[in-house]
Amino acid sequence: MDEAIRFQFTTAGDNDELGACVLAGPSCDSADVLYEKRPMMLPVILRAGDKVVIRNCGAYTTTCASTGLNGFPPLDVIVL
């Protein structure tokens, strides 16, 4: 809660220059934004629509992804 959990991210540009990023989903409302107050360092080459793997999310994230948000369908969950 309140950005206390710092997830691990993997992107296609992991070896590129990093910059402070705020992550937002398609609705961009307050429930669909991560790290607005304490941005994450991610590759600056990322653009809207690029895939970002969020590692070690845990069961609570899967539960939250199982319901639609603001008219969007539930998210796909991929377990590795």
N, CA, C and O atoms as a CHARMM CRD file, in Angstrom:
* protein
*
  320
    1    1 MET  N      0.83400  -1.18900   0.00000 PROA 1      0.00000
    2    1 MET  CA     0.00000   0.00000   0.00000 PROA 1      0.00000
    3    1 MET  C      0.87600   1.24900   0.00000 PROA 1      0.00000
    4    1 MET  O      1.99200   1.25700   0.52000 PROA 1      0.00000
    5    2 ASP  N      0.34200   2.27900  -0.58900 PROA 2      0.00000
    6    2 ASP  CA     1.03600   3.57200  -0.63000 PROA 2      0.00000
    7    2 ASP  C      2.47500   3.45700  -1.11500 PROA 2      0.00000
    8    2 ASP  O      3.37000   4.12000  -0.59000 PROA 2      0.00000
    9    3 GLU  N      2.69200   2.61500  -2.11800 PROA 3      0.00000
   10    3 GLU  CA     3.98200   2.46200  -2.78700 PROA 3      0.00000
   11    3 GLU  C      5.05600   1.82000  -1.91800 PROA 3      0.00000
   12    3 GLU  O      6.24100   1.91800  -2.23400 PROA 3      0.00000
   13    4 ALA  N      4.65900   1.16000  -0.81900 PROA 4      0.00000
   14    4 ALA  CA     5.62300   0.50200   0.06400 PROA 4      0.00000
   15    4 ALA  C      6.22500  -0.73200  -0.59300 PROA 4      0.00000
   16    4 ALA  O      7.38300  -1.06000  -0.33500 PROA 4      0.00000
   17    5 ILE  N      5.46600  -1.41800  -1.43400 PROA 5      0.00000
   18    5 ILE  CA     5.97100  -2.61400  -2.11000 PROA 5      0.00000
   19    5 ILE  C      6.68400  -2.17900  -3.38900 PROA 5      0.00000
   20    5 ILE  O      6.10200  -1.49300  -4.22900 PROA 5      0.00000
   21    6 ARG  N      7.92800  -2.57600  -3.52800 PROA 6      0.00000
   22    6 ARG  CA     8.71200  -2.23700  -4.71200 PROA 6      0.00000
   23    6 ARG  C      8.89600  -3.49800  -5.54200 PROA 6      0.00000
   24    6 ARG  O      9.77100  -4.31300  -5.24800 PROA 6      0.00000
   25    7 PHE  N      8.08100  -3.66300  -6.57200 PROA 7      0.00000
   26    7 PHE  CA     8.15000  -4.84400  -7.42600 PROA 7      0.00000
   27    7 PHE  C      9.41700  -4.83600  -8.27600 PROA 7      0.00000
   28    7 PHE  O     10.02200  -3.78800  -8.50000 PROA 7      0.00000
   29    8 GLN  N      9.80600  -6.01700  -8.74500 PROA 8      0.00000
   30    8 GLN  CA    10.91500  -6.15100  -9.68600 PROA 8      0.00000
   31    8 GLN  C     10.33100  -6.14700 -11.09400 PROA 8      0.00000
   32    8 GLN  O      9.33000  -6.81500 -11.35100 PROA 8      0.00000
   33    9 PHE  N     10.94600  -5.40400 -12.00000 PROA 9      0.00000
   34    9 PHE  CA    10.45700  -5.29500 -13.37500 PROA 9      0.00000
   35    9 PHE  C     11.50300  -5.80500 -14.35600 PROA 9      0.00000
   36    9 PHE  O     12.70400  -5.66800 -14.12800 PROA 9      0.00000
   37   10 THR  N     11.03100  -6.39400 -15.45000 PROA 10     0.00000
   38   10 THR  CA    11.88200  -6.79100 -16.56200 PROA 10     0.00000
   39   10 THR  C     11.26800  -6.21000 -17.82900 PROA 10     0.00000
   40   10 THR  O     10.05900  -6.30600 -18.04300 PROA 10     0.00000
   41   11 THR  N     12.10600  -5.60500 -18.66700 PROA 11     0.00000
   42   11 THR  CA    11.63200  -5.02200 -19.91700 PROA 11     0.00000
   43   11 THR  C     12.60200  -5.39600 -21.03500 PROA 11     0.00000
   44   11 THR  O     13.69200  -5.91100 -20.78600 PROA 11     0.00000
   45   12 ALA  N     12.18700  -5.12900 -22.25600 PROA 12     0.00000
   46   12 ALA  CA    13.05700  -5.40400 -23.40500 PROA 12     0.00000
   47   12 ALA  C     14.28400  -4.50300 -23.39700 PROA 12     0.00000
   48   12 ALA  O     15.29700  -4.85200 -24.00400 PROA 12     0.00000
   49   13 GLY  N     14.22500  -3.37000 -22.73400 PROA 13     0.00000
   50   13 GLY  CA    15.33500  -2.42500 -22.73700 PROA 13     0.00000
   51   13 GLY  C     16.13300  -2.41600 -21.45400 PROA 13     0.00000
   52   13 GLY  O     16.66300  -1.37500 -21.06500 PROA 13     0.00000
   53   14 ASP  N     16.23100  -3.56000 -20.78400 PROA 14     0.00000
   54   14 ASP  CA    16.88700  -3.60100 -19.47800 PROA 14     0.00000
   55   14 ASP  C     18.33700  -3.13400 -19.47100 PROA 14     0.00000
   56   14 ASP  O     18.84400  -2.75400 -18.41500 PROA 14     0.00000
   57   15 ASN  N     19.01400  -3.15100 -20.60200 PROA 15     0.00000
   58   15 ASN  CA    20.40800  -2.71400 -20.63400 PROA 15     0.00000
   59   15 ASN  C     20.57000  -1.27700 -21.10800 PROA 15     0.00000
   60   15 ASN  O     21.69200  -0.81900 -21.32300 PROA 15     0.00000
   61   16 ASP  N     19.46900  -0.56500 -21.27000 PROA 16     0.00000
   62   16 ASP  CA    19.51500   0.81500 -21.76300 PROA 16     0.00000
   63   16 ASP  C     19.56200   1.81400 -20.60700 PROA 16     0.00000
   64   16 ASP  O     19.46100   1.44000 -19.43800 PROA 16     0.00000
   65   17 GLU  N     19.71700   3.08600 -20.95800 PROA 17     0.00000
   66   17 GLU  CA    19.73900   4.15800 -19.96400 PROA 17     0.00000
   67   17 GLU  C     18.44300   4.16100 -19.15800 PROA 17     0.00000
   68   17 GLU  O     17.35800   3.97700 -19.71000 PROA 17     0.00000
   69   18 LEU  N     18.56800   4.37100 -17.84800 PROA 18     0.00000
   70   18 LEU  CA    17.40300   4.37700 -16.96800 PROA 18     0.00000
   71   18 LEU  C     16.97300   5.79000 -16.63100 PROA 18     0.00000
   72   18 LEU  O     17.77700   6.72200 -16.63200 PROA 18     0.00000
   73   19 GLY  N     15.68600   5.93100 -16.34300 PROA 19     0.00000
   74   19 GLY  CA    15.13300   7.20500 -15.90500 PROA 19     0.00000
   75   19 GLY  C     13.95200   6.95700 -14.98700 PROA 19     0.00000
   76   19 GLY  O     13.39100   5.86200 -14.98200 PROA 19     0.00000
   77   20 ALA  N     13.57200   7.94900 -14.21700 PROA 20     0.00000
   78   20 ALA  CA    12.45500   7.82800 -13.28700 PROA 20     0.00000
   79   20 ALA  C     11.14600   7.67200 -14.05800 PROA 20     0.00000
   80   20 ALA  O     10.86100   8.45000 -14.96800 PROA 20     0.00000
   81   21 CYS  N     10.34700   6.65900 -13.69100 PROA 21     0.00000
   82   21 CYS  CA     9.09700   6.36400 -14.40200 PROA 21     0.00000
   83   21 CYS  C      7.93700   6.16800 -13.44100 PROA 21     0.00000
   84   21 CYS  O      8.10200   5.63500 -12.34300 PROA 21     0.00000
   85   22 VAL  N      6.77400   6.60400 -13.86700 PROA 22     0.00000
   86   22 VAL  CA     5.51300   6.30800 -13.20900 PROA 22     0.00000
   87   22 VAL  C      4.79800   5.32100 -14.12000 PROA 22     0.00000
   88   22 VAL  O      4.67100   5.57500 -15.31800 PROA 22     0.00000
   89   23 LEU  N      4.32700   4.19800 -13.57800 PROA 23     0.00000
   90   23 LEU  CA     3.64100   3.19300 -14.39000 PROA 23     0.00000
   91   23 LEU  C      2.14000   3.37400 -14.25400 PROA 23     0.00000
   92   23 LEU  O      1.62000   3.50800 -13.14700 PROA 23     0.00000
   93   24 ALA  N      1.44700   3.37700 -15.38400 PROA 24     0.00000
   94   24 ALA  CA    -0.00200   3.53300 -15.36400 PROA 24     0.00000
   95   24 ALA  C     -0.62900   2.56900 -16.35300 PROA 24     0.00000
   96   24 ALA  O     -0.09700   2.32900 -17.43600 PROA 24     0.00000
   97   25 GLY  N     -1.76200   2.02400 -15.96300 PROA 25     0.00000
   98   25 GLY  CA    -2.51900   1.14300 -16.83900 PROA 25     0.00000
   99   25 GLY  C     -3.39300   1.95100 -17.77900 PROA 25     0.00000
  100   25 GLY  O     -3.28200   3.17500 -17.83400 PROA 25     0.00000
  101   26 PRO  N     -4.26300   1.27600 -18.51800 PROA 26     0.00000
  102   26 PRO  CA    -5.05100   1.96500 -19.54400 PROA 26     0.00000
  103   26 PRO  C     -6.05500   2.97700 -19.00800 PROA 26     0.00000
  104   26 PRO  O     -6.41900   3.91300 -19.72100 PROA 26     0.00000
  105   27 SER  N     -6.51100   2.81200 -17.76900 PROA 27     0.00000
  106   27 SER  CA    -7.49500   3.77300 -17.26500 PROA 27     0.00000
  107   27 SER  C     -6.83700   4.98500 -16.61400 PROA 27     0.00000
  108   27 SER  O     -7.44100   6.05500 -16.54200 PROA 27     0.00000
  109   28 CYS  N     -5.58600   4.82200 -16.13600 PROA 28     0.00000
  110   28 CYS  CA    -4.80800   5.89600 -15.51200 PROA 28     0.00000
  111   28 CYS  C     -5.49300   6.55500 -14.31600 PROA 28     0.00000
  112   28 CYS  O     -5.10500   7.65200 -13.91600 PROA 28     0.00000
  113   29 ASP  N     -6.51200   5.90000 -13.73700 PROA 29     0.00000
  114   29 ASP  CA    -7.09300   6.48000 -12.52700 PROA 29     0.00000
  115   29 ASP  C     -6.20000   6.11800 -11.34300 PROA 29     0.00000
  116   29 ASP  O     -5.21800   5.39700 -11.51600 PROA 29     0.00000
  117   30 SER  N     -6.52200   6.60200 -10.15000 PROA 30     0.00000
  118   30 SER  CA    -5.63400   6.42800  -8.99900 PROA 30     0.00000
  119   30 SER  C     -5.40200   4.96500  -8.64000 PROA 30     0.00000
  120   30 SER  O     -4.37400   4.64100  -8.04500 PROA 30     0.00000
  121   31 ALA  N     -6.32700   4.07300  -8.98300 PROA 31     0.00000
  122   31 ALA  CA    -6.16000   2.64800  -8.69000 PROA 31     0.00000
  123   31 ALA  C     -5.35700   1.93500  -9.78100 PROA 31     0.00000
  124   31 ALA  O     -5.07000   0.74500  -9.65200 PROA 31     0.00000
  125   32 ASP  N     -4.99800   2.63500 -10.83800 PROA 32     0.00000
  126   32 ASP  CA    -4.32200   2.02200 -11.98600 PROA 32     0.00000
  127   32 ASP  C     -2.94300   2.65300 -12.22600 PROA 32     0.00000
  128   32 ASP  O     -2.44400   2.66200 -13.35100 PROA 32     0.00000
  129   33 VAL  N     -2.34300   3.17400 -11.16500 PROA 33     0.00000
  130   33 VAL  CA    -1.04400   3.83900 -11.27100 PROA 33     0.00000
  131   33 VAL  C     -0.11800   3.29000 -10.18200 PROA 33     0.00000
  132   33 VAL  O     -0.52000   3.15000  -9.02700 PROA 33     0.00000
  133   34 LEU  N      1.12300   2.98300 -10.56200 PROA 34     0.00000
  134   34 LEU  CA     2.13900   2.54600  -9.60200 PROA 34     0.00000
  135   34 LEU  C      3.25600   3.57400  -9.54400 PROA 34     0.00000
  136   34 LEU  O      3.69900   4.09200 -10.56900 PROA 34     0.00000
  137   35 TYR  N      3.69700   3.85600  -8.34700 PROA 35     0.00000
  138   35 TYR  CA     4.89900   4.65400  -8.10600 PROA 35     0.00000
  139   35 TYR  C      4.79200   6.08900  -8.60900 PROA 35     0.00000
  140   35 TYR  O      5.70700   6.61500  -9.24300 PROA 35     0.00000
  141   36 GLU  N      3.66400   6.70200  -8.31400 PROA 36     0.00000
  142   36 GLU  CA     3.46400   8.10200  -8.67500 PROA 36     0.00000
  143   36 GLU  C      4.25400   9.02400  -7.73300 PROA 36     0.00000
  144   36 GLU  O      4.75700  10.06700  -8.15000 PROA 36     0.00000
  145   37 LYS  N      4.35400   8.62500  -6.46000 PROA 37     0.00000
  146   37 LYS  CA     5.06500   9.44800  -5.47400 PROA 37     0.00000
  147   37 LYS  C      6.55600   9.13900  -5.42400 PROA 37     0.00000
  148   37 LYS  O      7.37400  10.02900  -5.19500 PROA 37     0.00000
  149   38 ARG  N      6.90600   7.86500  -5.64200 PROA 38     0.00000
  150   38 ARG  CA     8.31200   7.42600  -5.64100 PROA 38     0.00000
  151   38 ARG  C      8.56800   6.67000  -6.93600 PROA 38     0.00000
  152   38 ARG  O      8.48700   5.44200  -6.94600 PROA 38     0.00000
  153   39 PRO  N      8.87400   7.35800  -8.02300 PROA 39     0.00000
  154   39 PRO  CA     9.02900   6.69300  -9.32800 PROA 39     0.00000
  155   39 PRO  C     10.07500   5.58600  -9.31700 PROA 39     0.00000
  156   39 PRO  O     11.01400   5.59900  -8.52100 PROA 39     0.00000
  157   40 MET  N      9.88600   4.62300 -10.22600 PROA 40     0.00000
  158   40 MET  CA    10.83200   3.52900 -10.43100 PROA 40     0.00000
  159   40 MET  C     11.82400   3.93400 -11.51500 PROA 40     0.00000
  160   40 MET  O     11.51800   4.76600 -12.37000 PROA 40     0.00000
  161   41 MET  N     13.00700   3.34500 -11.47200 PROA 41     0.00000
  162   41 MET  CA    13.99800   3.55300 -12.51900 PROA 41     0.00000
  163   41 MET  C     13.79900   2.46900 -13.57000 PROA 41     0.00000
  164   41 MET  O     14.01100   1.28700 -13.30200 PROA 41     0.00000
  165   42 LEU  N     13.39300   2.88000 -14.76700 PROA 42     0.00000
  166   42 LEU  CA    13.16700   1.96000 -15.87900 PROA 42     0.00000
  167   42 LEU  C     13.80800   2.53500 -17.14100 PROA 42     0.00000
  168   42 LEU  O     14.12100   3.72500 -17.18700 PROA 42     0.00000
  169   43 PRO  N     14.00700   1.69700 -18.16800 PROA 43     0.00000
  170   43 PRO  CA    14.63000   2.19500 -19.40300 PROA 43     0.00000
  171   43 PRO  C     13.85600   3.36600 -20.01100 PROA 43     0.00000
  172   43 PRO  O     12.63100   3.31400 -20.12200 PROA 43     0.00000
  173   44 VAL  N     14.57000   4.41800 -20.40000 PROA 44     0.00000
  174   44 VAL  CA    13.91800   5.60400 -20.95600 PROA 44     0.00000
  175   44 VAL  C     13.35000   5.35700 -22.35300 PROA 44     0.00000
  176   44 VAL  O     12.57200   6.17000 -22.85400 PROA 44     0.00000
  177   45 ILE  N     13.73000   4.24400 -22.98900 PROA 45     0.00000
  178   45 ILE  CA    13.20800   3.94900 -24.33000 PROA 45     0.00000
  179   45 ILE  C     11.78700   3.38400 -24.30000 PROA 45     0.00000
  180   45 ILE  O     11.16000   3.24900 -25.35100 PROA 45     0.00000
  181   46 LEU  N     11.26500   3.05000 -23.10400 PROA 46     0.00000
  182   46 LEU  CA     9.91000   2.48100 -23.02300 PROA 46     0.00000
  183   46 LEU  C      8.87900   3.47700 -23.52600 PROA 46     0.00000
  184   46 LEU  O      8.99900   4.68300 -23.30900 PROA 46     0.00000
  185   47 ARG  N      7.87000   2.95700 -24.19800 PROA 47     0.00000
  186   47 ARG  CA     6.77200   3.77500 -24.71300 PROA 47     0.00000
  187   47 ARG  C      5.45000   3.12000 -24.32000 PROA 47     0.00000
  188   47 ARG  O      5.41700   1.94500 -23.95300 PROA 47     0.00000
  189   48 ALA  N      4.37500   3.87400 -24.39700 PROA 48     0.00000
  190   48 ALA  CA     3.04700   3.34100 -24.09600 PROA 48     0.00000
  191   48 ALA  C      2.81000   2.09500 -24.93100 PROA 48     0.00000
  192   48 ALA  O      3.03900   2.09700 -26.14000 PROA 48     0.00000
  193   49 GLY  N      2.35600   1.03900 -24.29000 PROA 49     0.00000
  194   49 GLY  CA     2.07000  -0.21100 -24.98300 PROA 49     0.00000
  195   49 GLY  C      3.19500  -1.23400 -24.91400 PROA 49     0.00000
  196   49 GLY  O      2.96900  -2.40500 -25.21900 PROA 49     0.00000
  197   50 ASP  N      4.41100  -0.82200 -24.51900 PROA 50     0.00000
  198   50 ASP  CA     5.50500  -1.77800 -24.37100 PROA 50     0.00000
  199   50 ASP  C      5.19100  -2.73600 -23.22200 PROA 50     0.00000
  200   50 ASP  O      4.55500  -2.35900 -22.23800 PROA 50     0.00000
  201   51 LYS  N      5.64500  -3.96800 -23.36300 PROA 51     0.00000
  202   51 LYS  CA     5.40800  -4.96300 -22.31900 PROA 51     0.00000
  203   51 LYS  C      6.41100  -4.79900 -21.18900 PROA 51     0.00000
  204   51 LYS  O      7.60600  -4.60300 -21.41100 PROA 51     0.00000
  205   52 VAL  N      5.89000  -4.88500 -19.97600 PROA 52     0.00000
  206   52 VAL  CA     6.69900  -4.83100 -18.76200 PROA 52     0.00000
  207   52 VAL  C      6.31200  -6.03500 -17.91900 PROA 52     0.00000
  208   52 VAL  O      5.14200  -6.20600 -17.57700 PROA 52     0.00000
  209   53 VAL  N      7.29000  -6.87100 -17.58300 PROA 53     0.00000
  210   53 VAL  CA     7.03100  -8.02400 -16.72000 PROA 53     0.00000
  211   53 VAL  C      7.21200  -7.56200 -15.28000 PROA 53     0.00000
  212   53 VAL  O      8.26100  -7.02900 -14.91700 PROA 53     0.00000
  213   54 ILE  N      6.18200  -7.76900 -14.46400 PROA 54     0.00000
  214   54 ILE  CA     6.24400  -7.43300 -13.04600 PROA 54     0.00000
  215   54 ILE  C      6.43800  -8.74000 -12.29900 PROA 54     0.00000
  216   54 ILE  O      5.53300  -9.57300 -12.25500 PROA 54     0.00000
  217   55 ARG  N      7.60700  -8.92500 -11.71400 PROA 55     0.00000
  218   55 ARG  CA     7.96200 -10.19100 -11.06800 PROA 55     0.00000
  219   55 ARG  C      7.55400 -10.21200  -9.59300 PROA 55     0.00000
  220   55 ARG  O      7.46200  -9.17600  -8.93400 PROA 55     0.00000
  221   56 ASN  N      7.31600 -11.41900  -9.10500 PROA 56     0.00000
  222   56 ASN  CA     7.06500 -11.64800  -7.67900 PROA 56     0.00000
  223   56 ASN  C      5.89100 -10.83900  -7.13300 PROA 56     0.00000
  224   56 ASN  O      5.97300 -10.26300  -6.04800 PROA 56     0.00000
  225   57 CYS  N      4.80700 -10.80200  -7.89100 PROA 57     0.00000
  226   57 CYS  CA     3.64500 -10.01800  -7.48100 PROA 57     0.00000
  227   57 CYS  C      2.85200 -10.67900  -6.36100 PROA 57     0.00000
  228   57 CYS  O      2.35800  -9.99600  -5.46400 PROA 57     0.00000
  229   58 GLY  N      2.72900 -11.98600  -6.40600 PROA 58     0.00000
  230   58 GLY  CA     2.01700 -12.69300  -5.35200 PROA 58     0.00000
  231   58 GLY  C      0.52900 -12.81800  -5.60400 PROA 58     0.00000
  232   58 GLY  O     -0.01000 -12.28800  -6.57500 PROA 58     0.00000
  233   59 ALA  N     -0.11300 -13.53100  -4.70400 PROA 59     0.00000
  234   59 ALA  CA    -1.52600 -13.89600  -4.84700 PROA 59     0.00000
  235   59 ALA  C     -2.46400 -12.69400  -4.82500 PROA 59     0.00000
  236   59 ALA  O     -3.47400 -12.70000  -5.52900 PROA 59     0.00000
  237   60 TYR  N     -2.16100 -11.66900  -4.04200 PROA 60     0.00000
  238   60 TYR  CA    -3.06400 -10.52400  -3.97300 PROA 60     0.00000
  239   60 TYR  C     -3.16500  -9.82400  -5.32000 PROA 60     0.00000
  240   60 TYR  O     -4.24400  -9.36200  -5.69100 PROA 60     0.00000
  241   61 THR  N     -2.07800  -9.73800  -6.05100 PROA 61     0.00000
  242   61 THR  CA    -2.10200  -9.12000  -7.36900 PROA 61     0.00000
  243   61 THR  C     -2.97300  -9.93100  -8.32200 PROA 61     0.00000
  244   61 THR  O     -3.73400  -9.36200  -9.10500 PROA 61     0.00000
  245   62 THR  N     -2.86300 -11.26900  -8.25800 PROA 62     0.00000
  246   62 THR  CA    -3.68800 -12.13000  -9.10300 PROA 62     0.00000
  247   62 THR  C     -5.16700 -11.92800  -8.78900 PROA 62     0.00000
  248   62 THR  O     -5.99400 -11.87900  -9.69900 PROA 62     0.00000
  249   63 THR  N     -5.49800 -11.81200  -7.52400 PROA 63     0.00000
  250   63 THR  CA    -6.88600 -11.58900  -7.12300 PROA 63     0.00000
  251   63 THR  C     -7.39400 -10.25800  -7.66500 PROA 63     0.00000
  252   63 THR  O     -8.51300 -10.18600  -8.17100 PROA 63     0.00000
  253   64 CYS  N     -6.59000  -9.21200  -7.56600 PROA 64     0.00000
  254   64 CYS  CA    -6.99900  -7.89800  -8.07800 PROA 64     0.00000
  255   64 CYS  C     -7.16100  -7.91900  -9.59100 PROA 64     0.00000
  256   64 CYS  O     -8.01800  -7.21800 -10.13000 PROA 64     0.00000
  257   65 ALA  N     -6.35000  -8.71400 -10.28600 PROA 65     0.00000
  258   65 ALA  CA    -6.40600  -8.77000 -11.74300 PROA 65     0.00000
  259   65 ALA  C     -7.60000  -9.56500 -12.25600 PROA 65     0.00000
  260   65 ALA  O     -7.89800  -9.53400 -13.45000 PROA 65     0.00000
  261   66 SER  N     -8.28800 -10.27800 -11.36200 PROA 66     0.00000
  262   66 SER  CA    -9.38100 -11.14300 -11.80700 PROA 66     0.00000
  263   66 SER  C    -10.69400 -10.39900 -12.01200 PROA 66     0.00000
  264   66 SER  O    -11.65900 -10.98300 -12.50300 PROA 66     0.00000
  265   67 THR  N    -10.74800  -9.13900 -11.65000 PROA 67     0.00000
  266   67 THR  CA   -11.96000  -8.34200 -11.86600 PROA 67     0.00000
  267   67 THR  C    -11.66300  -7.23600 -12.86300 PROA 67     0.00000
  268   67 THR  O    -10.52500  -6.78000 -12.97100 PROA 67     0.00000
  269   68 GLY  N    -12.67000  -6.81100 -13.58100 PROA 68     0.00000
  270   68 GLY  CA   -12.47800  -5.70800 -14.51800 PROA 68     0.00000
  271   68 GLY  C    -12.35300  -4.38800 -13.78000 PROA 68     0.00000
  272   68 GLY  O    -12.85100  -4.25700 -12.66200 PROA 68     0.00000
  273   69 LEU  N    -11.70100  -3.41700 -14.37900 PROA 69     0.00000
  274   69 LEU  CA   -11.54100  -2.09600 -13.79200 PROA 69     0.00000
  275   69 LEU  C    -11.97600  -1.06100 -14.81500 PROA 69     0.00000
  276   69 LEU  O    -11.44400  -1.01500 -15.92400 PROA 69     0.00000
  277   70 ASN  N    -12.92800  -0.24300 -14.45100 PROA 70     0.00000
  278   70 ASN  CA   -13.39400   0.84300 -15.31800 PROA 70     0.00000
  279   70 ASN  C    -13.77900   0.37900 -16.72500 PROA 70     0.00000
  280   70 ASN  O    -13.49700   1.06100 -17.71100 PROA 70     0.00000
  281   71 GLY  N    -14.42200  -0.78100 -16.80600 PROA 71     0.00000
  282   71 GLY  CA   -14.88800  -1.26500 -18.10500 PROA 71     0.00000
  283   71 GLY  C    -13.89300  -2.07200 -18.88200 PROA 71     0.00000
  284   71 GLY  O    -14.22600  -2.58000 -19.95300 PROA 71     0.00000
  285   72 PHE  N    -12.66500  -2.21600 -18.38400 PROA 72     0.00000
  286   72 PHE  CA   -11.65600  -3.04000 -19.04600 PROA 72     0.00000
  287   72 PHE  C    -11.82300  -4.48300 -18.57800 PROA 72     0.00000
  288   72 PHE  O    -12.17100  -4.71000 -17.41900 PROA 72     0.00000
  289   73 PRO  N    -11.58400  -5.46200 -19.45100 PROA 73     0.00000
  290   73 PRO  CA   -11.69700  -6.85700 -19.04300 PROA 73     0.00000
  291   73 PRO  C    -10.60000  -7.21800 -18.05100 PROA 73     0.00000
  292   73 PRO  O     -9.59000  -6.51900 -17.96200 PROA 73     0.00000
  293   74 PRO  N    -10.79200  -8.31300 -17.29600 PROA 74     0.00000
  294   74 PRO  CA    -9.74800  -8.75900 -16.37000 PROA 74     0.00000
  295   74 PRO  C     -8.43100  -9.00300 -17.10900 PROA 74     0.00000
  296   74 PRO  O     -8.42800  -9.36500 -18.28600 PROA 74     0.00000
  297   75 LEU  N     -7.32600  -8.80300 -16.41500 PROA 75     0.00000
  298   75 LEU  CA    -6.00100  -8.98400 -16.99500 PROA 75     0.00000
  299   75 LEU  C     -5.65900 -10.46400 -17.14800 PROA 75     0.00000
  300   75 LEU  O     -6.14800 -11.30500 -16.39300 PROA 75     0.00000
  301   76 ASP  N     -4.83000 -10.76700 -18.11300 PROA 76     0.00000
  302   76 ASP  CA    -4.28400 -12.11900 -18.24100 PROA 76     0.00000
  303   76 ASP  C     -3.24400 -12.29500 -17.13300 PROA 76     0.00000
  304   76 ASP  O     -2.46700 -11.38300 -16.84800 PROA 76     0.00000
  305   77 VAL  N     -3.23800 -13.45800 -16.52200 PROA 77     0.00000
  306   77 VAL  CA    -2.23400 -13.78700 -15.50500 PROA 77     0.00000
  307   77 VAL  C     -1.36200 -14.89500 -16.05500 PROA 77     0.00000
  308   77 VAL  O     -1.86800 -15.94200 -16.45800 PROA 77     0.00000
  309   78 ILE  N     -0.06100 -14.67900 -16.07600 PROA 78     0.00000
  310   78 ILE  CA     0.89100 -15.66500 -16.56800 PROA 78     0.00000
  311   78 ILE  C      1.79500 -16.05500 -15.40000 PROA 78     0.00000
  312   78 ILE  O      2.45300 -15.19900 -14.80900 PROA 78     0.00000
  313   79 VAL  N      1.82500 -17.31300 -15.07600 PROA 79     0.00000
  314   79 VAL  CA     2.64400 -17.80500 -13.97600 PROA 79     0.00000
  315   79 VAL  C      3.83900 -18.52800 -14.55500 PROA 79     0.00000
  316   79 VAL  O      3.67400 -19.45700 -15.34500 PROA 79     0.00000
  317   80 LEU  N      5.03900 -18.12200 -14.17800 PROA 80     0.00000
  318   80 LEU  CA     6.25600 -18.75000 -14.66700 PROA 80     0.00000
  319   80 LEU  C      6.82300 -19.67700 -13.61500 PROA 80     0.00000
  320   80 LEU  O      7.85700 -20.30600 -13.83900 PROA 80     0.00000
